[in-house]
Amino acid sequence: MYVEQIMTMLGLSDLQLALAVIGLLILIAVAVLNIKYARARRKAKEIYFSDDRFAREPSFNQGFADADASGRAEPSFSEALTTISAPEKFAIDPRIDCVITLRFDEAISGAEILAEINAWTDLEAQSTARWMCEGLNADIDAAEDWEELSPEGSYSELQLAIQLASRKGPIGVLELSDFCSRAQALAEILGSQIDMPSVSTMLESAKELDVMAAESDIQLSINVLFDEPCPWGNFDALMRQRGFKLSRNGRQYEYLSKGVVLFNSADLDPNKSVTQVTLLLEVPLVSQDERAFERMLSEGVEIAQAAHGRLVDDNGINLSEAAVISIRQHLDVLYANLEKSGISAGSSTASRLFS
């Protein structure tokens, strides 16, 4: 009754009241995250400057190391790193990233920036999305391009980015808000100007990106059904003869081109004779120029002929020419849609999005 009176006094409808409540909850969540970040940063900074064990820079995308037997709790390190790096190197891409730019009135050293980012690894919760950092080198002799941060470098601008979507789905509001709060706090500490898109805009972009990715995330398969079980030794020899390589797990065969996997087989049991092999192609991960489907189809035909088998669909029915033509037509549309979105198949951006 009391709520209805307030609504009447303010002239609010049920929808307007609900939206106001949601907005208030988001503001409270952002405020809580800001407080948590400030406390974590203060604590990390005290540790950083009071203990020389933290003089090395941690890997930017790695998590925390558990306390060792001596009771010490240190950040996770790979080898002696002097730059922020990830196991795989990718460039920030505004097509799939929320990009926040920090601009400095005077160039700032990479060591000073790294000292502040070092505190991020001591937050209670770590982002599940890929996030990166790049700097614009202020050295007049350096190439005018964004690069990984180096303690010896000097930078006029800084870019922080977090990936908006992946196969796990779009980024969540709390995760994105937390990242933006960290960037804002870093800008204040470094005394920089900040160019940051709104959280609501980025959440909408994340949803649109996720929808596009879901529509394009296609895996094609070709099944070769053998008339009689093929002994593993004979099958292994045939696959190697056709240019396949056994994967590290010993259960899949991979077909490579220029060192990149074009397609692979489904899991097989090396202790059993093979009755069927399924070849799989992750369409958005392979460039259209590789003609991966045609090559996979050709290999399927060759394997079937050599081992007395036949190509079948997922229902065990012989694969028809009409079905192959239909697949080719759908592939043309899929590749065209990826190009239209600016994320071409086989690109590093596609590799990130469809991971």
C-alpha positions as MATLAB code, in Angstrom:
seq = 'MYVEQIMTMLGLSDLQLALAVIGLLILIAVAVLNIKYARARRKAKEIYFSDDRFAREPSFNQGFADADASGRAEPSFSEALTTISAPEKFAIDPRIDCVITLRFDEAISGAEILAEINAWTDLEAQSTARWMCEGLNADIDAAEDWEELSPEGSYSELQLAIQLASRKGPIGVLELSDFCSRAQALAEILGSQIDMPSVSTMLESAKELDVMAAESDIQLSINVLFDEPCPWGNFDALMRQRGFKLSRNGRQYEYLSKGVVLFNSADLDPNKSVTQVTLLLEVPLVSQDERAFERMLSEGVEIAQAAHGRLVDDNGINLSEAAVISIRQHLDVLYANLEKSGISAGSSTASRLFS';
ca = [
       0.000    0.000    0.000;
       2.839    2.319    0.909;
       4.592    1.589   -2.424;
       1.367    2.379   -4.330;
       1.116    5.743   -2.572;
       4.707    6.616   -3.559;
       4.026    5.585   -7.151;
       0.911    7.779   -7.212;
       2.749   10.763   -5.751;
       5.598   10.441   -8.260;
       3.343    9.568  -11.170;
       5.233    6.331  -11.918;
       3.854    3.317  -13.755;
       4.733   -0.278  -12.766;
       7.255   -0.468  -15.632;
       8.918    2.817  -14.699;
       9.234    1.720  -11.073;
      10.753   -1.621  -12.106;
      13.305    0.093  -14.353;
      14.206    2.508  -11.572;
      14.784   -0.364   -9.145;
      16.970   -2.235  -11.683;
      19.027    0.903  -12.301;
      19.493    1.400   -8.576;
      20.688   -2.196   -8.129;
      23.256   -1.785  -10.930;
      24.570    1.432   -9.337;
      24.889   -0.330   -5.985;
      26.759   -3.245   -7.620;
      29.214   -0.880   -9.337;
      29.772    1.010   -6.080;
      30.499   -2.236   -4.202;
      32.962   -3.318   -6.898;
      34.704    0.069   -6.717;
      35.098   -0.283   -2.945;
      36.441   -3.840   -3.304;
      38.899   -2.692   -5.960;
      40.172    0.218   -3.865;
      40.738   -2.020   -0.848;
      42.471   -4.712   -2.918;
      44.665   -2.153   -4.630;
      45.783   -0.581   -1.342;
      46.595   -3.978    0.080;
      48.474   -5.092   -3.036;
      50.450   -1.859   -3.212;
      51.559   -2.235    0.411;
      52.774   -5.765   -0.322;
      54.409   -4.731   -3.573;
      56.558   -1.985   -2.061;
      57.389   -3.816    1.182;
      58.577   -7.140   -0.314;
      61.144   -7.422   -3.131;
      59.794  -10.861   -4.028;
      57.174   -9.034   -6.116;
      59.616   -7.092   -8.268;
      58.854   -9.244  -11.321;
      55.825   -8.592  -13.506;
      53.180  -11.345  -13.538;
      51.594  -12.684  -16.674;
      48.671  -10.400  -17.519;
      46.114  -13.188  -18.045;
      47.217  -15.650  -15.400;
      45.524  -16.309  -12.089;
      46.893  -16.620   -8.582;
      49.360  -19.184   -7.329;
      48.382  -21.102   -4.192;
      50.437  -20.493   -1.079;
      53.483  -22.766   -1.005;
      54.745  -24.856    1.878;
      56.526  -21.901    3.456;
      53.301  -19.963    3.699;
      54.123  -17.442    0.957;
      51.383  -16.364   -1.456;
      52.792  -15.053   -4.734;
      51.273  -14.178   -8.118;
      51.486  -16.819  -10.825;
      54.498  -16.424  -13.114;
      55.616  -18.111  -16.269;
      59.326  -17.646  -16.993;
      61.092  -14.399  -16.092;
      58.661  -12.053  -17.784;
      59.481   -8.441  -18.523;
      56.347   -7.728  -20.528;
      52.654   -8.372  -20.130;
      51.911  -11.376  -22.290;
      49.478  -14.217  -22.783;
      50.123  -17.787  -23.973;
      48.705  -16.703  -27.319;
      49.369  -13.181  -28.571;
      46.369  -11.326  -29.915;
      45.850   -7.684  -30.763;
      43.017   -5.640  -29.283;
      40.120   -5.533  -31.729;
      37.180   -3.124  -31.200;
      34.958   -5.477  -33.200;
      34.918   -7.965  -30.326;
      36.436   -5.996  -27.435;
      35.286   -3.271  -25.080;
      38.177   -0.825  -25.528;
      39.033    1.822  -22.925;
      41.688    4.414  -23.747;
      43.824    6.320  -21.244;
      45.673    9.413  -22.536;
      48.565   11.008  -20.663;
      49.507   14.709  -20.756;
      53.131   13.583  -20.519;
      54.602   10.206  -21.448;
      54.622    7.709  -18.597;
      57.013    4.804  -18.089;
      55.939    1.237  -18.636;
      57.358    0.317  -15.233;
      54.963    2.710  -13.484;
      51.965    1.350  -15.391;
      52.989   -2.254  -14.735;
      53.399   -1.533  -11.022;
      49.731   -0.502  -10.866;
      48.403   -3.330  -13.065;
      50.333   -5.780  -10.918;
      47.796   -5.108   -8.159;
      44.974   -6.391  -10.392;
      46.150   -9.975   -9.922;
      45.410   -9.741   -6.208;
      41.682   -9.105   -6.649;
      39.403  -11.685   -5.074;
      37.705  -12.498   -8.371;
      39.431  -12.731  -11.745;
      37.755  -12.128  -15.075;
      36.734  -15.215  -17.034;
      36.844  -13.220  -20.289;
      40.093  -12.484  -22.114;
      41.438   -9.026  -21.290;
      44.512   -7.259  -22.606;
      46.550   -4.099  -22.399;
      48.563   -2.226  -25.050;
      50.559    0.995  -25.020;
      51.350    3.609  -27.675;
      55.119    4.071  -27.561;
      56.108    7.718  -27.069;
      59.670    7.196  -28.338;
      60.073    9.202  -31.533;
      62.308    6.458  -32.933;
      59.731    3.716  -32.256;
      57.147    2.559  -34.769;
      53.849    4.428  -34.432;
      51.883    1.400  -33.312;
      50.327   -0.245  -30.263;
      52.533   -2.758  -28.452;
      52.777   -4.910  -25.355;
      53.885   -2.952  -22.312;
      57.574   -3.062  -21.466;
      59.093   -1.674  -18.238;
      61.743    0.109  -20.306;
      59.187    1.727  -22.624;
      57.536    5.125  -22.389;
      53.892    5.548  -23.422;
      51.628    8.418  -24.374;
      48.424    6.338  -24.444;
      47.163    3.103  -22.967;
      44.443    0.758  -24.198;
      42.647   -1.676  -21.904;
      40.257   -4.164  -23.463;
      38.040   -7.062  -22.434;
      36.454   -9.522  -24.860;
      32.692   -9.085  -25.145;
      31.707  -12.614  -26.182;
      33.034  -16.112  -26.848;
      31.597  -19.608  -27.065;
      30.802  -19.239  -23.369;
      28.319  -16.496  -24.265;
      28.249  -12.688  -23.856;
      30.053  -10.985  -21.004;
      27.956  -10.351  -17.885;
      27.014   -6.955  -16.468;
      28.961   -7.412  -13.217;
      32.091   -8.618  -14.985;
      32.028   -5.717  -17.427;
      31.241   -3.190  -14.675;
      34.124   -4.525  -12.618;
      36.528   -4.127  -15.539;
      35.350   -0.561  -16.211;
      35.740    0.282  -12.525;
      39.325   -0.972  -12.570;
      40.070    1.140  -15.639;
      38.559    4.245  -14.000;
      40.599    3.709  -10.844;
      43.760    3.217  -12.902;
      43.086    6.463  -14.792;
      42.780    8.352  -11.504;
      45.987    6.848  -10.139;
      47.980    7.653  -13.296;
      46.367   11.079  -13.703;
      45.162   10.393  -17.229;
      42.169   11.282  -19.344;
      39.880    8.356  -20.020;
      37.734    7.503  -23.034;
      35.305    4.767  -22.026;
      32.044    3.563  -23.624;
      29.019    3.126  -21.401;
      28.402   -0.266  -19.824;
      24.907   -0.453  -21.321;
      26.261    0.190  -24.831;
      28.885   -2.516  -24.476;
      26.384   -5.016  -23.050;
      24.176   -4.456  -26.077;
      27.171   -4.926  -28.369;
      28.047   -8.135  -26.517;
      24.559   -9.543  -27.073;
      24.621   -8.678  -30.779;
      28.067  -10.204  -31.161;
      26.953  -13.364  -29.379;
      23.932  -13.743  -31.679;
      26.110  -13.327  -34.775;
      28.659  -15.801  -33.458;
      26.004  -18.386  -32.587;
      24.628  -18.223  -36.122;
      28.109  -18.658  -37.626;
      29.528  -21.264  -35.248;
      29.118  -24.226  -37.591;
      30.894  -27.580  -37.472;
      30.713  -29.735  -40.601;
      31.191  -33.502  -40.490;
      31.778  -36.248  -43.050;
      31.328  -39.857  -41.969;
      33.152  -42.782  -43.582;
      31.457  -46.071  -42.704;
      33.544  -49.194  -43.388;
      31.967  -52.385  -44.730;
      34.200  -54.392  -42.385;
      36.106  -53.296  -39.270;
      39.552  -51.945  -40.166;
      42.384  -53.047  -37.812;
      43.967  -50.076  -36.046;
      47.408  -50.717  -37.541;
      46.026  -50.709  -41.094;
      43.903  -47.650  -40.390;
      46.833  -45.772  -38.855;
      49.006  -46.542  -41.881;
      46.267  -45.360  -44.252;
      45.740  -42.069  -42.405;
      49.452  -41.300  -42.295;
      49.720  -42.126  -45.984;
      46.958  -39.591  -46.650;
      48.936  -36.902  -44.794;
      47.127  -37.055  -41.421;
      49.050  -36.801  -38.157;
      48.051  -38.428  -34.890;
      47.264  -35.804  -32.258;
      48.993  -35.660  -28.894;
      46.130  -37.430  -27.156;
      46.593  -40.409  -29.510;
      42.886  -40.546  -30.311;
      42.433  -38.044  -33.142;
      43.981  -37.522  -36.552;
      44.683  -33.997  -37.787;
      45.029  -32.734  -41.333;
      47.298  -29.696  -41.481;
      48.092  -27.025  -44.045;
      50.994  -24.632  -43.458;
      51.172  -25.819  -39.868;
      47.484  -25.071  -39.171;
      44.842  -27.748  -38.558;
      42.213  -27.641  -41.309;
      40.109  -30.504  -39.991;
      40.457  -33.525  -37.739;
      38.814  -36.823  -36.910;
      36.503  -37.489  -34.003;
      37.938  -39.506  -31.108;
      38.914  -43.079  -31.909;
      39.945  -45.964  -29.670;
      43.445  -47.182  -30.664;
      42.749  -50.494  -28.929;
      39.859  -51.361  -31.249;
      39.334  -51.870  -34.952;
      37.795  -48.875  -36.694;
      34.266  -49.248  -38.046;
      33.674  -45.567  -38.819;
      35.718  -42.385  -38.939;
      34.154  -38.926  -38.744;
      36.035  -35.933  -40.140;
      35.210  -32.590  -38.500;
      35.657  -29.027  -39.758;
      35.269  -25.949  -37.528;
      34.157  -23.603  -40.314;
      34.835  -20.147  -38.742;
      38.351  -21.167  -37.681;
      39.636  -21.938  -41.192;
      40.108  -19.449  -44.008;
      37.814  -19.810  -47.010;
      40.896  -19.728  -49.249;
      41.954  -23.112  -47.847;
      38.873  -24.788  -49.418;
      38.781  -26.952  -46.290;
      35.413  -28.582  -46.988;
      36.418  -29.653  -50.493;
      39.664  -31.079  -49.183;
      37.913  -32.868  -46.335;
      35.374  -34.312  -48.765;
      38.171  -35.474  -51.075;
      40.016  -37.162  -48.199;
      36.811  -38.855  -47.122;
      36.323  -40.276  -50.602;
      39.938  -41.513  -50.749;
      39.716  -43.152  -47.321;
      36.426  -44.841  -48.262;
      37.873  -46.230  -51.477;
      41.068  -47.467  -49.820;
      39.347  -49.140  -46.845;
      36.183  -50.358  -48.594;
      33.800  -47.876  -47.040;
      31.211  -45.299  -48.035;
      30.310  -41.736  -47.157;
      27.155  -41.464  -45.055;
      25.245  -38.753  -43.217;
      24.617  -38.733  -39.471;
      21.713  -41.154  -39.970;
      23.851  -43.706  -41.828;
      22.298  -42.898  -45.204;
      24.629  -42.632  -48.193;
      25.738  -39.044  -48.773;
      24.120  -37.769  -51.956;
      25.388  -35.239  -54.489;
      22.378  -33.065  -53.689;
      23.386  -32.979  -50.034;
      26.930  -31.945  -50.946;
      25.633  -29.143  -53.199;
      23.389  -27.920  -50.376;
      26.344  -27.849  -47.977;
      28.401  -25.814  -50.449;
      25.603  -23.281  -50.820;
      25.243  -22.898  -47.060;
      29.013  -22.491  -46.743;
      29.029  -19.650  -49.272;
      26.367  -17.827  -47.256;
      28.209  -18.442  -43.989;
      31.536  -17.152  -45.301;
      29.795  -14.106  -46.784;
      28.116  -13.311  -43.443;
      31.434  -13.577  -41.604;
      33.078  -11.232  -44.108;
      30.175   -8.803  -43.778;
      30.584   -8.740  -40.005;
      34.282   -7.913  -40.430;
      35.367  -11.168  -38.796;
      36.607  -13.309  -41.650;
      36.952  -17.058  -41.180;
      40.429  -18.124  -40.100;
      41.424  -14.677  -38.814;
      42.937  -14.144  -35.374;
      39.750  -12.297  -34.386;
      37.650  -15.321  -35.367;
      40.017  -17.544  -33.426;
      39.330  -15.497  -30.295;
      35.586  -15.204  -30.810;
      35.040  -18.891  -31.488;
      37.185  -20.161  -28.635;
];
